[in-house]
Every structure is written in structure tokens, then in C-alpha cells.
């Protein structure tokens, strides 16, 4: 039996939530500057780097961090591992904010943001465009996540009849929730394949779509561990290490698959020498590989899979490794077609990104206190779907 999700209750205004709100407010100020006075008021973009940290983190990394719901849907509904159902709603909530805020960030990064509606209008469709596919899938997946999470809101409102009617179509929604991330996470890798020699050979490969997908799924499982660990500590709840530890075997397989694909591809292409001979880029590559390998070493001993500290550390290393891989592919290992351009994010760019993260954490805390998201600690009964 599962503990039914229950609102946590408690104070909404605390030093933590106030700090997060201040950071979100600072971000909102610089977003306003960007819309009022253009990119130059907030960003360090140029003709060589037409996107920066807002795309690389807020969209490419942020949506990968938002793959917790995707990973749990694969585990619970595809592989029929029902014991993980208590982790579904917290993962959906984190995914909802990760994707919706990532999608909203695209508007900040678009020069002609007032044309954003073209994405949804058939007359402007560009089916041969990778960016069109990514934008359409991310938008559709945001709507899917809203529907998947809506039972928690309906329960809070006492609209049980509507929730039960929604459950009749939930299997279709869940199927879309598995299909759409599979498409756009791989397409984010495809987006960099088309840049050809502008991406350093250590990162440029036709396997980029598969590498992005495998690492995104792995990041999804790790963000569930990360979120559950912080929720247990921050809300002073019993830890879920025994349940989380069961996912360690899946994470190990995914990490080893990624490393085998990444290094095997370099070997087959005759690029292994570049690992040593690429100057400062060699250090970035080595850091990625270490961050992907450390979780394997941490989780291989069976005793570590039920201990909170090794689980949390392994999840953090993997998330950092996945984030660095994406930053490197989109920015560090990317070279403009016209030499001479340089890019480093401006302070307002960084503050906008920090503020978006702060808002996500703040919203998670508020909704976890108000809505039935986390498993209750009292009476036990079967958890509702969704």
C-alpha cells in the first residue's frame, strides 16, 4: 500500500521563501529591461553567439532537469514498477516547472518574441526544421504535464467527479508524456549536429541525438533522487533511500551505456588522441567523463544504494555532468563561423537564470504545502492515479 499524497501545510513565508522571492524579483527586473530596451540591456549576445546561457541552461539543461516525470512514467507505466508511484507526483511537479519555465525562457531569448504565436499556427509550420520540432514538442509537453498534474489540484478543490473522468483518458496523456520528451530531447542533440565543424570534434558526432536522450533520461532519474533527498531534509520528513536505491541499478546501466557510446564513438572515429591534444577543451571533456563515472563508482557497492549520502552525491555528480555536457556542446565547444567573436554571460543574464531557478524552487515549496503532492505520513490507502 502507498501513503496517499497529502498537503504538507506549514508556513509559506519563511527566510528561505523570502530569499527565493527576492532572487525571482531581481530576475523579473532584468527581464523587464530586456523587453523594454532590447538584448543589449541584459545580455552579451553578438553576431557570433546568437544564443547564450538562457538557451543553454534555461532550455537545454532546464528541460533535462525536468525529465523526472518522464523517467518515472517510463518506470511506473511502461515497466510496470508500481512501487515507485509515490515518487510520481513530486517528479511531475518538478517537471512541470522545469519545462514551463524553460519554454517561457525561450520568449526572453527570441528577438521577435511577438511572433511566438507563429509556432502554433499551421500556416507558419516548418516541418523540416529541428527547432520547430523542439519548440512544438516542448509546448505540447508543457500542456501534457499540466493535465498529468491536474488531479492534485482537483483533489485539493474537492472535485472528485472531474478527477475520475479525467482518469479515463489519462493513459493517452501518459503515452504522449513519454513520446514527446523522447522526440525533443534527442532533437536538441540533432540541433548541434547540423552545425558540423563549428562544434569541436570531441563533441560533434551523429550520435548526439542518442547521447542527449540517454543522458536526459539518466538526469531524470537523478533529479528524482535529488528532489526527494532535499524534500526529506527541507521538510523534515523520513528519507526514501530504500525506494530511491532501487533505481540505482537503472542509473548504473544508463551511465555505462552513455560512457560506452561516447568513448566508443570517439574510438571508432579515430578521435581518442583529441582527448589529450585539444588544449583547454581537454579539461572540459575530462571533467564531463569524471562526473559521469563517479556515480557508477559510488553506486556499484550494494550497501551504498540504501544510504542517503552516496545516493545524493551520485545524483549531484550526474546532474553536473549532464549540465556540463550540454554547456560544452552548445557554448564551450562551439566556434562561430566568423572568427573573432567571444561570449561570456553578463551579470544580468546570470541573475535572470538564477531567478528562474529560485522561482521554480519557491513554487515547488508553496505547492507542496498547499496541494497533495508528497506522500502522506499518516493513514495509508492506494494512491490515486496521476
C-alpha positions in Angstrom: 0.0 0.0 0.0 1.1 3.6 -0.7 0.8 6.6 1.5 -1.8 8.8 -0.2 -0.4 12.3 -1.2 -1.3 15.0 1.3 -0.6 18.7 1.6 2.3 19.4 3.9 0.8 22.6 5.4 3.0 24.9 7.4 4.2 28.5 6.9 4.6 29.9 3.4 6.6 32.9 4.5 10.0 31.9 5.8 13.5 33.2 5.4 14.0 30.6 2.6 10.9 31.6 0.6 11.6 35.3 1.1 15.1 34.9 -0.2 13.9 32.9 -3.2 11.2 35.6 -3.9 13.9 38.4 -3.8 16.0 36.5 -6.3 13.0 35.9 -8.5 12.2 39.6 -8.3 15.7 40.6 -9.4 15.3 38.3 -12.3 12.0 39.9 -13.2 13.6 43.3 -13.2 16.2 42.3 -15.7 13.7 40.5 -17.9 11.8 43.8 -18.0 14.9 45.6 -19.0 15.4 43.1 -21.8 11.9 43.6 -23.2 11.9 47.4 -22.8 15.4 48.2 -24.1 16.4 45.1 -26.1 19.1 42.4 -25.7 22.0 44.9 -25.1 20.4 46.0 -21.8 20.7 42.5 -20.3 22.6 40.0 -22.5 26.1 39.7 -24.0 24.9 38.2 -27.3 26.6 39.0 -30.5 26.6 38.1 -34.2 28.8 35.0 -33.5 26.8 33.8 -30.5 23.1 34.4 -31.1 22.2 32.4 -28.1 23.8 32.1 -24.7 23.2 30.9 -21.2 19.4 31.5 -21.5 19.1 28.8 -24.1 21.9 26.6 -22.9 20.7 26.4 -19.3 17.1 27.5 -19.2 16.0 25.4 -22.1 18.6 22.7 -22.9 19.6 21.9 -19.3 16.4 23.0 -17.6 14.3 20.6 -19.7 16.7 17.8 -19.0 16.4 18.6 -15.3 12.7 18.4 -15.9 12.8 14.8 -17.1 11.9 13.4 -13.7 8.3 13.0 -14.7 9.4 11.4 -18.0 11.7 8.9 -16.2 9.1 8.0 -13.6 6.5 7.5 -16.4 8.8 5.0 -18.1 9.5 3.2 -14.8 5.9 3.1 -13.5 3.7 2.9 -16.6 6.0 1.2 -19.2 8.0 -1.2 -17.0 5.1 -1.6 -14.5 7.1 -0.8 -11.4 4.1 0.4 -9.3 6.2 0.6 -6.0 7.6 3.9 -7.4 4.2 5.5 -7.6 4.8 7.7 -4.5 7.6 9.4 -6.4 5.4 10.3 -9.5 3.7 13.4 -8.3 6.8 15.1 -6.8 8.6 14.3 -10.1 5.7 15.7 -12.1 5.6 18.9 -10.2 9.4 19.4 -10.7 9.0 18.6 -14.4 6.1 21.0 -14.7 8.1 23.9 -13.6 11.3 22.8 -15.4 9.6 22.6 -18.7 7.1 25.5 -18.4 9.9 27.9 -17.2 12.2 26.6 -19.9 9.6 27.2 -22.5 8.9 30.7 -21.2 12.6 31.4 -21.2 12.6 30.9 -25.0 10.4 34.0 -25.3 13.0 36.0 -23.4 15.7 34.8 -25.8 13.7 35.5 -29.0 14.5 38.7 -30.9 11.0 39.0 -32.3 9.2 37.5 -29.4 5.9 38.9 -30.5 5.9 36.3 -33.3 5.9 33.4 -30.8 2.4 32.5 -31.7 3.6 31.5 -35.2 4.8 28.2 -33.6 1.2 27.1 -33.1 -0.2 28.4 -36.5 -0.3 25.8 -39.3 0.4 28.4 -41.9 3.9 29.1 -40.4 4.8 25.4 -39.8 8.3 24.4 -40.8 8.2 20.6 -40.6 11.8 20.3 -41.8 13.2 22.5 -39.0 14.7 20.9 -35.9 14.0 24.0 -33.9 10.3 23.9 -35.0 10.1 20.3 -33.8 11.7 21.1 -30.5 9.5 24.2 -29.9 6.3 22.3 -30.8 7.1 19.3 -28.7 8.2 21.3 -25.6 5.0 23.4 -25.9 2.8 20.2 -26.2 4.6 18.5 -23.3 4.0 21.5 -21.1 0.3 21.0 -21.7 0.6 17.3 -21.1 2.4 17.9 -17.7 -0.4 20.3 -16.7 -3.0 17.6 -17.4 -0.9 14.9 -15.6 -0.6 17.1 -12.5 -4.1 18.4 -12.5 -5.5 15.5 -10.3 -3.6 17.0 -7.4 -5.4 20.3 -7.9 -8.8 18.7 -8.4 -8.3 16.7 -5.2 -7.5 19.8 -3.3 -10.6 21.5 -4.7 -12.7 18.5 -3.9 -13.7 18.0 -7.5 -13.5 14.2 -7.3 -16.0 13.6 -10.1 -14.0 15.6 -12.6 -10.8 13.9 -11.5 -12.4 10.4 -12.1 -13.5 11.5 -15.6 -10.0 12.8 -16.3 -8.5 9.4 -15.2 -10.4 7.7 -18.1 -8.2 9.5 -20.7 -5.0 9.6 -18.5 -3.5 6.6 -20.3 -3.4 8.6 -23.6 -2.0 11.6 -21.8 0.7 9.5 -20.2 1.6 7.9 -23.6 2.1 11.4 -25.0 4.1 12.3 -21.9 6.5 9.5 -22.9 6.6 10.2 -26.6 7.1 13.9 -26.6 10.3 14.1 -24.4 11.8 11.2 -26.4 11.4 13.3 -29.5 12.6 16.7 -28.4 15.4 15.6 -26.0 17.0 13.7 -28.9 16.3 16.7 -31.3 18.3 19.0 -29.0 21.3 16.9 -30.0 20.3 16.9 -33.6 20.2 20.7 -33.4 24.0 20.7 -32.9 24.7 18.0 -35.5 23.7 20.5 -38.2 26.4 22.9 -37.1 29.1 20.5 -38.4 32.7 21.6 -38.0 31.6 24.6 -35.8 31.4 22.1 -32.9 34.7 20.7 -31.7 35.3 17.0 -32.9 35.2 15.8 -29.3 31.6 16.7 -29.1 30.5 16.6 -32.8 29.0 13.3 -33.7 26.0 11.8 -35.4 25.3 10.1 -32.1 24.4 13.4 -30.5 20.7 12.7 -30.5 21.1 9.4 -28.8 23.7 10.8 -26.3 21.4 13.7 -25.4 18.4 11.3 -24.9 20.3 8.8 -22.8 21.8 11.5 -20.6 18.4 13.2 -20.3 16.7 10.0 -19.1 19.6 9.5 -16.6 19.3 13.1 -15.4 15.5 12.4 -14.9 16.2 9.6 -12.5 18.9 11.6 -10.7 16.7 14.7 -10.3 14.1 12.4 -8.6 16.8 11.4 -6.1 18.0 14.9 -5.7 14.5 16.4 -5.2 13.4 13.6 -2.8 16.6 14.0 -0.8 16.2 17.8 -0.4 12.5 17.4 0.3 13.2 14.9 3.1 15.8 17.3 4.6 14.0 20.6 4.0 10.6 19.4 5.1 12.0 17.2 7.9 10.4 14.0 6.5 11.6 10.4 6.7 14.1 9.6 4.0 13.2 7.4 1.0 16.6 6.0 0.4 15.4 2.3 0.3 13.0 3.1 -2.6 15.4 5.5 -4.3 18.2 3.0 -4.0 16.2 0.5 -6.2 16.7 3.0 -9.1 20.5 2.9 -8.7 20.7 -0.2 -10.9 18.9 1.6 -13.7 21.1 4.6 -13.3 24.3 2.5 -13.5 23.1 0.8 -16.7 22.3 4.2 -18.3 25.6 5.7 -17.2 27.6 2.8 -18.6 25.6 2.9 -21.8 26.3 6.7 -22.2 30.1 6.2 -21.5 30.3 3.3 -23.9 28.6 5.3 -26.6 30.6 8.4 -26.0 34.1 6.8 -25.8 33.3 4.0 -28.3 32.2 6.6 -30.9 35.5 8.5 -30.4 37.5 5.3 -30.8 35.7 4.3 -34.0 36.2 7.7 -35.4 39.9 7.8 -34.5 39.4 10.8 -32.2 40.8 9.4 -29.0 44.1 11.4 -29.4 42.0 14.6 -29.3 41.2 13.8 -25.6 44.8 14.7 -24.8 45.6 17.1 -27.6 42.7 19.6 -27.5 44.2 22.1 -25.1 41.9 23.6 -22.6 38.9 21.8 -24.1 40.6 18.5 -23.0 40.0 19.6 -19.4 36.3 20.2 -20.0 35.9 16.8 -21.7 37.8 15.1 -18.8 35.6 16.8 -16.3 32.5 15.5 -18.1 33.7 11.9 -18.1 34.7 12.0 -14.4 31.3 13.4 -13.4 29.6 10.6 -15.4 31.9 7.9 -14.0 31.9 8.9 -10.3 28.2 7.9 -9.8 28.9 4.5 -11.2 31.8 4.0 -8.7 29.6 5.3 -5.9 26.6 3.2 -6.6 28.3 -0.1 -7.6 28.7 -1.2 -3.9 25.3 -2.6 -2.9 25.5 -1.0 0.6 25.7 2.5 -0.9 22.4 2.1 -2.7 20.4 2.4 0.5 22.5 5.1 2.1 21.2 8.7 1.6 24.7 10.4 1.3 26.1 8.2 -1.6 22.8 8.4 -3.4 22.6 12.2 -3.1 26.3 12.6 -4.1 25.9 10.3 -7.1 22.8 12.2 -8.3 24.6 15.6 -7.9 27.6 14.4 -9.9 25.4 13.1 -12.7 23.4 16.2 -12.9 26.5 18.4 -13.0 28.0 16.1 -15.7 24.8 16.2 -17.8 24.7 20.0 -17.4 28.4 20.4 -18.3 27.9 18.2 -21.4 25.2 20.4 -22.6 27.0 23.7 -21.8 30.1 22.4 -23.6 28.2 21.2 -26.7 26.2 24.4 -27.1 28.7 27.1 -25.9 32.2 26.0 -24.9 33.0 23.7 -27.8 31.0 25.8 -30.3 33.0 28.1 -32.6 31.3 30.8 -34.7 31.5 30.7 -38.4 33.2 34.1 -38.4 36.3 34.1 -36.1 36.9 36.7 -33.5 33.7 36.5 -31.6 33.7 35.7 -27.9 30.9 35.1 -25.4 30.6 35.1 -21.7 27.3 35.6 -19.9 26.7 39.0 -18.5 25.7 39.5 -14.8 22.0 40.2 -15.8 21.9 37.0 -17.8 23.2 35.0 -14.8 20.8 36.8 -12.5 17.9 36.0 -14.8 18.8 32.3 -14.8 19.3 32.3 -11.0 16.0 34.0 -10.5 14.2 31.4 -12.7 15.7 28.6 -10.7 14.7 30.4 -7.5 11.1 30.9 -8.7 10.9 27.2 -9.5 12.1 26.2 -6.0 9.8 28.7 -4.4 6.8 27.5 -6.4 7.6 23.9 -5.5 7.7 24.7 -1.8 4.4 26.6 -2.0 2.5 24.0 -4.0 3.9 21.1 -1.9 2.5 22.8 1.2 -0.9 23.6 -0.4 -1.5 20.6 -2.7 -1.4 16.8 -2.2 2.0 16.2 -3.8 4.3 14.4 -1.3 3.2 11.0 0.2 1.4 11.4 3.5 2.8 10.0 6.7 -0.4 9.0 8.3 -3.1 6.7 7.1 -2.3 4.5 4.1 -4.5 3.7 1.2 -3.9 3.2 -2.5 -2.5 6.4 -4.2 -4.8 7.9 -6.8 -3.7 8.0 -10.4 -1.7 10.9 -11.7 
